[in-house]
Amino acid sequence: MIKKWTLLVIAAGLCAAAGPFAQDLQHVVSVVNIEIPVRVFKGDLFVDHLTLRDFEVLENGVPQTIESLYLVKKAEIMREDGKKGAPPQVSRQFVLFFEMSEYMPELDRALDLFFERVFLPGDSLIVVTPRARYTMRPDALSVSRAKLKDQLRAKLRQDILAGNTEYLGAIRDLETAMANDAVTLLERLDLYSTYLTKLESLRRVDEASLLQFGEYLKTTPGQKTVYLFYQKEFIPKLNSKLLERTMTENQSDMALVLKLMENFQFFTREVRFDIDAIKRAYSDSSITIHFLYVTKTPATDIAITSPNRTNLEMAEQSEDVYSAFREIAGATGGISDSSANAAASFERALGASENYYLIYYKPKDYKADGGFRELKVNVKGGDYRITHRAGYIAK
C-alpha cells in the first residue's frame, strides 16, 4: 500500500519533508557528458580492476566513445581513467522505503546494518513509511547512531502499525457483512465488491506521487539509492470449494453466477500506473532501486477469525506490484530479492550497491527531442554480471 505521505517529525534525528513534492522541476540531461553508474560482478563479488578500455557503451545500439571512467567505493573516488575533468558528484542520497503490514524483528537487523555499515557523515537519508515521509536533518549524526536508530525504529514501528489498522478494520467489517444472513447472497457479493474497492484504495500505487518523488530525487546531487521493502499481501476470498458448489447450485441465476466469477474466479489486480513511464523517469534520474520482496506471511493472514461463519479465506495477491517493481528495479540498475528475511535481502542489496564505476561519454548525433535513449554497457573478455540504468531522456 503506497499512499500519499503525511508530514510528521522525529525529534533530534528526522524532520518532516516539505516543499520538494510540490515542485514541478525540469531535468536537463547534459549534452556534454552522459553519466552511467555501472556495477560489474563475478559471481557475487564486485570486480574492481577494470579500466576504460574494458568497457563498451552503446546508445540505441550505436557504439559510443567513452571519455572517462571513475571507480567509486562508498563515497570515495578510488581511481580515474581517461580525460581529466571536474570530479563527479559521489555524495550519497539513501531512501529506505517500507511498504509493510507488520513490524518484524528482521527490520531491526536491517536498521542495524544500515547505521553500522553503510551510513556515513555527509550522507543524506529519506525514510518512507506506510503513513509518512521523513528526511534526516543535516546535524542528525550529532546525536549517537544508536539513539538515531532507536528513534527511527520507534517511528517505523508506530507507522506500520497505524497504517495496517485501517486495512485490518476493513477486513473485519467485510467479515461481518458476509456473515449477515438477513441479506441475499447477491447483496452480500455487492458488499464484498464495495469492501474490496476500499481495500484496493488502501494499497493503491499512485503514479503521480512516484513520478513526483523521482523528480525530487533527480534534483539532489550525487548518487541516489532506494531500498524498497515490500511485504506480500493477502486479500479475502471465498473458500474455493464453497465457490464451486455455490456456482453449481445457482446455474439458473446468471446474475449471481457472473458476480461470483467477477469477484473470485476472474479477479485480477491490475497495475494502476504506467510501468514504462516510471522506468524511464527513474532511469533518467539515475536512481537505483532495489526491490526487496518480503515473503513472510503478514498478520492479515489470520484476520478472518470465523471461517466457518463467513466462508472467507485469505489469499495472496501481490503479483501486480511484484512484477512491476521487478521491472523498475532492473531498469534502474538495481536488484530484486525475494526472502522471508528482510535483513538478509537488505544485506544482499547493500553488497550490490556500495561499489560502482562511473562512465562518461558524449553522445553522437545528440538531439534534444524528448526521446528515450536506450543504454547498453558491455565488458570485454569476461563472463560478468553487469547492472546499469536502462537509458536517459534527451532533453
KEDREN-981936 format. One line per 4 residues: number of its first residue (from 1); their letters; for each residue x, y, z of C-alpha. Coordinates in Angstrom, 3 decimals, always signed. Example, Ala and Ser with C-alpha at 12.3 -4.5 7.8 and 13.67 -1.06 7.14 Angstrom:
% KEDREN-981936
1 = AS = +12.300,-4.500,+7.800; +13.670,-1.060,+7.140
% end
This chain:
% KEDREN-981936
1 = MIKK = +0.000,+0.000,+0.000; +1.713,+3.093,-1.214; -0.176,+6.157,-0.239; +0.219,+9.910,-0.025
5 = WTLL = +2.648,+10.781,+2.725; +1.732,+12.797,+5.794; +4.460,+15.060,+7.141; +5.481,+14.259,+10.721
9 = VIAA = +8.593,+14.766,+12.888; +11.154,+12.546,+14.584; +12.766,+14.634,+17.304; +16.516,+15.309,+17.083
13 = GLCA = +17.004,+12.913,+14.187; +14.436,+13.127,+11.423; +12.286,+16.024,+10.321; +9.206,+16.169,+8.147
17 = AAGP = +9.886,+16.794,+4.474; +8.198,+19.678,+2.746; +8.339,+21.719,-0.462; +10.059,+19.412,-2.990
21 = FAQD = +6.980,+17.253,-3.627; +5.025,+20.299,-4.773; +7.669,+21.455,-7.214; +7.439,+20.968,-10.968
25 = LQHV = +11.103,+20.789,-11.896; +12.630,+20.048,-15.277; +15.797,+17.984,-15.536; +18.201,+18.674,-18.368
29 = VSVV = +20.486,+15.826,-19.329; +23.915,+17.177,-20.172; +24.701,+17.055,-23.878; +28.388,+17.210,-22.968
33 = NIEI = +28.623,+14.068,-20.902; +26.149,+11.331,-20.100; +26.805,+9.609,-16.776; +26.216,+5.886,-16.307
37 = PVRV = +26.750,+4.240,-12.898; +27.793,+0.652,-13.668; +28.295,-2.318,-11.368; +30.224,-5.368,-12.541
41 = FKGD = +30.216,-8.676,-10.674; +31.938,-12.024,-10.967; +29.515,-14.237,-9.104; +28.607,-12.116,-6.091
45 = LFVD = +31.929,-10.246,-5.948; +32.367,-6.729,-7.307; +35.098,-6.515,-9.973; +37.317,-3.509,-9.241
49 = HLTL = +40.276,-3.900,-11.629; +38.621,-2.792,-14.890; +39.856,+0.155,-16.973; +38.234,+2.412,-19.541
53 = RDFE = +39.398,+0.120,-22.349; +37.486,-2.818,-20.855; +34.091,-1.141,-21.321; +31.863,-0.662,-24.337
57 = VLEN = +28.824,+1.662,-24.352; +26.020,+1.560,-26.893; +23.250,+4.149,-27.171; +20.264,+2.881,-29.142
61 = GVPQ = +22.617,+0.197,-30.449; +25.259,+2.684,-31.678; +28.768,+2.375,-30.130; +29.895,+5.477,-28.231
65 = TIES = +33.321,+6.828,-27.313; +33.911,+6.720,-23.557; +35.547,+9.926,-22.328; +36.345,+8.988,-18.740
69 = LYLV = +35.876,+6.318,-16.103; +35.873,+6.517,-12.307; +35.977,+3.710,-9.757; +33.969,+4.645,-6.659
73 = KKAE = +33.819,+2.758,-3.371; +31.224,+4.014,-0.926; +31.619,+7.822,-1.276; +35.284,+7.896,-2.324
77 = IMRE = +36.796,+8.026,-5.817; +39.478,+5.325,-5.836; +40.722,+5.613,-9.419; +40.100,+7.618,-12.588
81 = DGKK = +40.867,+6.799,-16.198; +40.600,+8.865,-19.378; +40.171,+12.602,-19.863; +40.622,+14.741,-16.793
85 = GAPP = +37.813,+16.992,-15.702; +35.880,+18.159,-12.697; +35.454,+15.215,-10.308; +31.953,+13.695,-10.323
89 = QVSR = +29.430,+14.074,-7.522; +29.709,+10.971,-5.342; +27.701,+12.181,-2.359; +25.022,+9.682,-1.408
93 = QFVL = +21.247,+10.049,-1.016; +19.599,+6.982,+0.513; +15.882,+6.212,+0.620; +14.530,+3.492,+2.917
97 = FFEM = +11.016,+2.766,+1.662; +8.812,+0.482,+3.769; +5.536,-0.921,+2.428; +4.983,-3.377,+5.255
101 = SEYM = +1.879,-4.680,+7.002; +3.688,-5.614,+10.207; +6.868,-4.711,+12.037; +9.144,-7.743,+12.275
105 = PELD = +12.451,-8.344,+14.123; +14.312,-8.577,+10.813; +13.714,-4.860,+10.313; +15.698,-4.204,+13.489
109 = RALD = +18.620,-6.063,+11.965; +18.253,-4.171,+8.673; +18.444,-0.845,+10.523; +21.498,-2.121,+12.427
113 = LFFE = +23.201,-2.938,+9.115; +22.402,+0.458,+7.647; +23.635,+2.577,+10.552; +26.619,+0.396,+11.446
117 = RVFL = +27.914,-0.489,+7.982; +26.548,+1.967,+5.441; +25.574,+5.414,+6.665; +28.450,+7.923,+6.790
121 = PGDS = +28.759,+11.600,+7.715; +27.717,+13.609,+4.667; +25.162,+11.044,+3.501; +21.503,+12.044,+3.185
125 = LIVV = +18.547,+9.895,+4.200; +14.831,+9.828,+3.418; +12.572,+7.314,+5.143; +9.143,+6.484,+3.718
129 = TPRA = +6.651,+4.517,+5.828; +3.034,+3.494,+5.121; +1.977,+6.798,+6.674; +4.705,+9.393,+6.249
133 = RYTM = +7.867,+10.593,+4.556; +10.804,+11.866,+6.621; +14.127,+13.470,+5.784; +17.116,+13.400,+8.072
137 = RPDA = +18.375,+16.716,+9.339; +21.973,+17.656,+8.358; +23.007,+17.579,+12.015; +21.384,+14.191,+12.699
141 = LSVS = +24.696,+12.471,+13.425; +25.383,+14.978,+16.188; +23.436,+12.512,+18.327; +24.670,+8.955,+18.675
145 = RAKL = +23.971,+6.454,+15.937; +22.280,+4.218,+18.499; +19.903,+6.995,+19.524; +19.139,+7.882,+15.915
149 = KDQL = +18.454,+4.246,+15.086; +16.166,+3.855,+18.113; +14.194,+6.949,+17.109; +13.721,+5.640,+13.593
153 = RAKL = +12.785,+2.158,+14.820; +10.098,+3.577,+17.119; +8.618,+5.776,+14.398; +8.705,+2.983,+11.826
157 = RQDI = +7.006,+0.535,+14.190; +4.322,+3.110,+15.030; +3.617,+3.998,+11.396; +3.444,+0.388,+10.203
161 = LAGN = +1.018,-0.499,+12.985; -1.169,+2.554,+12.325; -1.096,+2.042,+8.576; -2.257,-1.545,+8.973
165 = TEYL = -5.055,-0.825,+11.460; -7.418,+0.588,+8.820; -6.741,-2.343,+6.495; -7.482,-4.883,+9.224
169 = GAIR = -10.582,-2.940,+10.225; -11.922,-3.097,+6.676; -11.360,-6.858,+6.566; -13.223,-7.364,+9.845
173 = DLET = -16.095,-5.194,+8.602; -16.204,-7.331,+5.466; -16.289,-10.463,+7.583; -19.298,-9.134,+9.483
177 = AMAN = -21.102,-8.124,+6.303; -20.557,-11.503,+4.642; -21.929,-13.283,+7.715; -25.212,-11.340,+7.621
181 = DAVT = -27.879,-13.917,+6.686; -30.536,-11.187,+6.630; -29.452,-10.196,+3.112; -29.292,-12.298,-0.032
185 = LLER = -26.072,-13.816,-1.346; -26.130,-11.420,-4.300; -26.406,-8.460,-1.922; -23.507,-9.822,+0.116
189 = LDLY = -21.443,-10.107,-3.055; -22.196,-6.455,-3.789; -20.962,-5.631,-0.288; -17.863,-7.719,-0.958
193 = STYL = -17.166,-5.657,-4.091; -17.558,-2.449,-2.089; -15.136,-3.564,+0.603; -12.665,-4.918,-1.933
197 = TKLE = -12.632,-1.493,-3.599; -11.888,+0.057,-0.213; -9.068,-2.418,+0.416; -7.653,-1.646,-3.011
201 = SLRR = -7.709,+2.090,-2.276; -5.621,+1.476,+0.853; -2.789,-0.071,-1.149; -3.087,+1.943,-4.389
205 = VDEA = +0.203,+2.827,-6.064; -0.045,+6.483,-7.021; +1.701,+7.142,-10.325; +1.778,+10.910,-9.830
209 = SLLQ = +3.448,+10.566,-6.426; +6.019,+8.119,-7.774; +6.886,+10.427,-10.667; +6.988,+13.475,-8.403
213 = FGEY = +9.256,+11.670,-5.949; +11.536,+10.744,-8.835; +11.642,+14.381,-9.967; +12.569,+15.457,-6.452
217 = LKTT = +15.376,+12.898,-6.185; +16.597,+13.946,-9.622; +17.359,+17.418,-8.277; +19.589,+16.099,-5.486
221 = PGQK = +23.306,+15.808,-6.284; +25.308,+12.615,-6.203; +24.172,+9.011,-6.281; +20.612,+8.084,-5.271
225 = TVYL = +19.762,+4.622,-3.951; +16.297,+3.405,-2.940; +15.753,+0.241,-0.893; +12.079,-0.715,-1.205
229 = FYQK = +10.862,-3.225,+1.395; +7.538,-4.642,+0.212; +5.695,-7.336,+2.172; +3.484,-9.732,+0.257
233 = EFIP = -0.218,-9.046,+0.520; -3.337,-11.105,+1.115; -6.961,-10.313,+0.347; -10.139,-12.120,+1.489
237 = KLNS = -11.669,-14.557,-0.994; -14.492,-17.063,-0.876; -13.492,-20.603,+0.038; -12.762,-22.381,-3.258
241 = KLLE = -14.910,-25.436,-2.530; -17.837,-23.273,-1.480; -17.405,-21.135,-4.592; -17.610,-24.164,-6.862
245 = RTMT = -20.647,-25.567,-5.016; -22.461,-22.203,-4.997; -21.953,-21.729,-8.739; -23.221,-25.253,-9.421
249 = ENQS = -26.303,-24.790,-7.233; -27.178,-21.425,-8.830; -26.594,-22.099,-12.507; -30.042,-20.736,-13.342
253 = DMAL = -29.262,-17.371,-11.713; -26.936,-15.856,-14.304; -26.559,-12.549,-12.416; -25.321,-14.395,-9.335
257 = VLKL = -23.006,-16.662,-11.316; -21.482,-13.695,-13.159; -20.991,-11.841,-9.880; -19.232,-14.852,-8.374
261 = MENF = -16.983,-15.134,-11.415; -16.208,-11.410,-11.388; -15.315,-11.328,-7.691; -13.414,-14.568,-7.390
265 = QFFT = -12.649,-16.651,-10.488; -11.532,-13.871,-12.829; -10.462,-11.226,-10.366; -7.002,-9.845,-11.060
269 = REVR = -5.265,-6.827,-9.649; -4.089,-4.530,-12.388; -1.055,-2.291,-12.075; -2.574,+1.158,-11.823
273 = FDID = +0.391,+3.086,-13.073; +2.412,+3.261,-16.264; +5.365,+0.937,-15.616; +7.287,+2.184,-18.644
277 = AIKR = +6.836,+5.817,-17.592; +8.176,+5.050,-14.103; +11.075,+3.044,-15.549; +12.053,+5.884,-17.897
281 = AYSD = +11.712,+8.548,-15.201; +13.794,+6.751,-12.582; +16.367,+5.576,-15.100; +16.700,+9.120,-16.445
285 = SSIT = +17.159,+10.379,-12.876; +19.938,+7.830,-12.317; +18.093,+6.496,-9.264; +18.943,+2.903,-8.364
289 = IHFL = +16.012,+0.973,-6.893; +16.496,-2.313,-5.067; +13.202,-4.186,-4.696; +13.194,-6.325,-1.545
293 = YVTK = +10.094,-8.512,-1.553; +9.407,-9.853,+1.938; +7.600,-13.197,+1.692; +6.893,-13.626,+5.394
297 = TPAT = +3.150,-14.153,+5.818; +1.680,-10.955,+7.279; -0.645,-10.751,+10.252; -3.582,-10.108,+7.912
301 = DIAI = -3.458,-13.797,+7.015; -5.221,-14.605,+10.297; -7.622,-11.671,+10.202; -10.545,-13.893,+9.208
305 = TSPN = -11.488,-15.089,+12.673; -14.546,-17.186,+11.829; -14.012,-19.021,+8.532; -16.912,-21.411,+9.178
309 = RTNL = -19.228,-18.440,+9.607; -18.110,-16.276,+6.697; -16.558,-18.860,+4.350; -13.805,-16.372,+3.548
313 = EMAE = -10.100,-17.172,+3.440; -7.045,-15.007,+2.907; -5.307,-15.484,-0.448; -2.053,-13.954,-1.619
317 = QSED = -2.474,-11.198,-4.196; +0.799,-9.362,-4.817; +1.578,-10.322,-8.391; +0.878,-6.878,-9.831
321 = VYSA = +3.266,-4.916,-7.623; +5.829,-7.720,-7.588; +6.144,-7.887,-11.380; +6.033,-4.101,-11.785
325 = FREI = +8.778,-3.316,-9.288; +10.969,-6.149,-10.540; +10.925,-4.410,-13.929; +11.555,-0.992,-12.407
329 = AGAT = +14.468,-2.271,-10.307; +16.073,-3.885,-13.355; +15.665,-0.712,-15.444; +17.459,+1.375,-12.806
333 = GGIS = +20.390,-0.995,-12.330; +19.099,-2.378,-9.035; +18.365,-5.904,-7.920; +15.206,-7.739,-6.886
337 = DSSA = +15.376,-10.149,-3.984; +12.670,-12.339,-2.502; +13.035,-13.693,+1.031; +11.168,-14.144,+4.310
341 = NAAA = +14.138,-12.432,+5.971; +14.101,-8.687,+5.264; +17.567,-8.215,+6.774; +19.100,-10.890,+4.550
345 = SFER = +17.586,-9.291,+1.435; +18.831,-5.879,+2.551; +22.352,-7.202,+3.098; +22.407,-8.643,-0.427
349 = ALGA = +21.218,-5.311,-1.839; +23.929,-3.464,+0.098; +26.542,-5.753,-1.410; +25.181,-4.941,-4.865
353 = SENY = +25.216,-1.164,-4.472; +28.153,+0.242,-2.467; +30.840,-0.025,-5.176; +30.469,+1.094,-8.777
357 = YLIY = +32.061,+2.638,-11.850; +31.000,+5.969,-13.340; +31.237,+6.099,-17.124; +31.041,+9.383,-19.041
361 = YKPK = +30.624,+9.819,-22.789; +29.481,+12.413,-25.332; +26.524,+11.005,-27.310; +26.875,+11.013,-31.064
365 = DYKA = +24.307,+12.980,-33.060; +22.580,+14.206,-29.914; +19.095,+15.708,-30.411; +17.103,+17.140,-27.503
369 = DGGF = +13.820,+15.733,-28.807; +12.479,+14.288,-25.546; +13.036,+10.739,-26.732; +14.308,+7.931,-24.535
373 = RELK = +17.782,+6.684,-25.402; +18.468,+3.058,-24.505; +21.857,+2.312,-22.965; +23.808,-0.934,-23.058
377 = VNVK = +27.140,-1.420,-21.292; +29.363,-4.410,-22.052; +32.628,-5.551,-20.529; +35.069,-7.124,-22.935
381 = GGDY = +36.581,-10.534,-22.398; +34.836,-11.788,-19.291; +31.774,-13.607,-18.041; +30.431,-10.818,-15.856
385 = RITH = +27.077,-9.757,-14.460; +26.555,-6.078,-15.264; +23.899,-3.719,-13.914; +23.222,-0.135,-15.000
389 = RAGY = +20.359,+2.209,-15.787; +18.364,+1.464,-18.916; +18.729,+4.863,-20.524; +18.048,+8.596,-20.357
393 = IAK = +15.624,+11.140,-21.799; +17.190,+13.550,-24.273; +16.014,+16.997,-23.185
% end
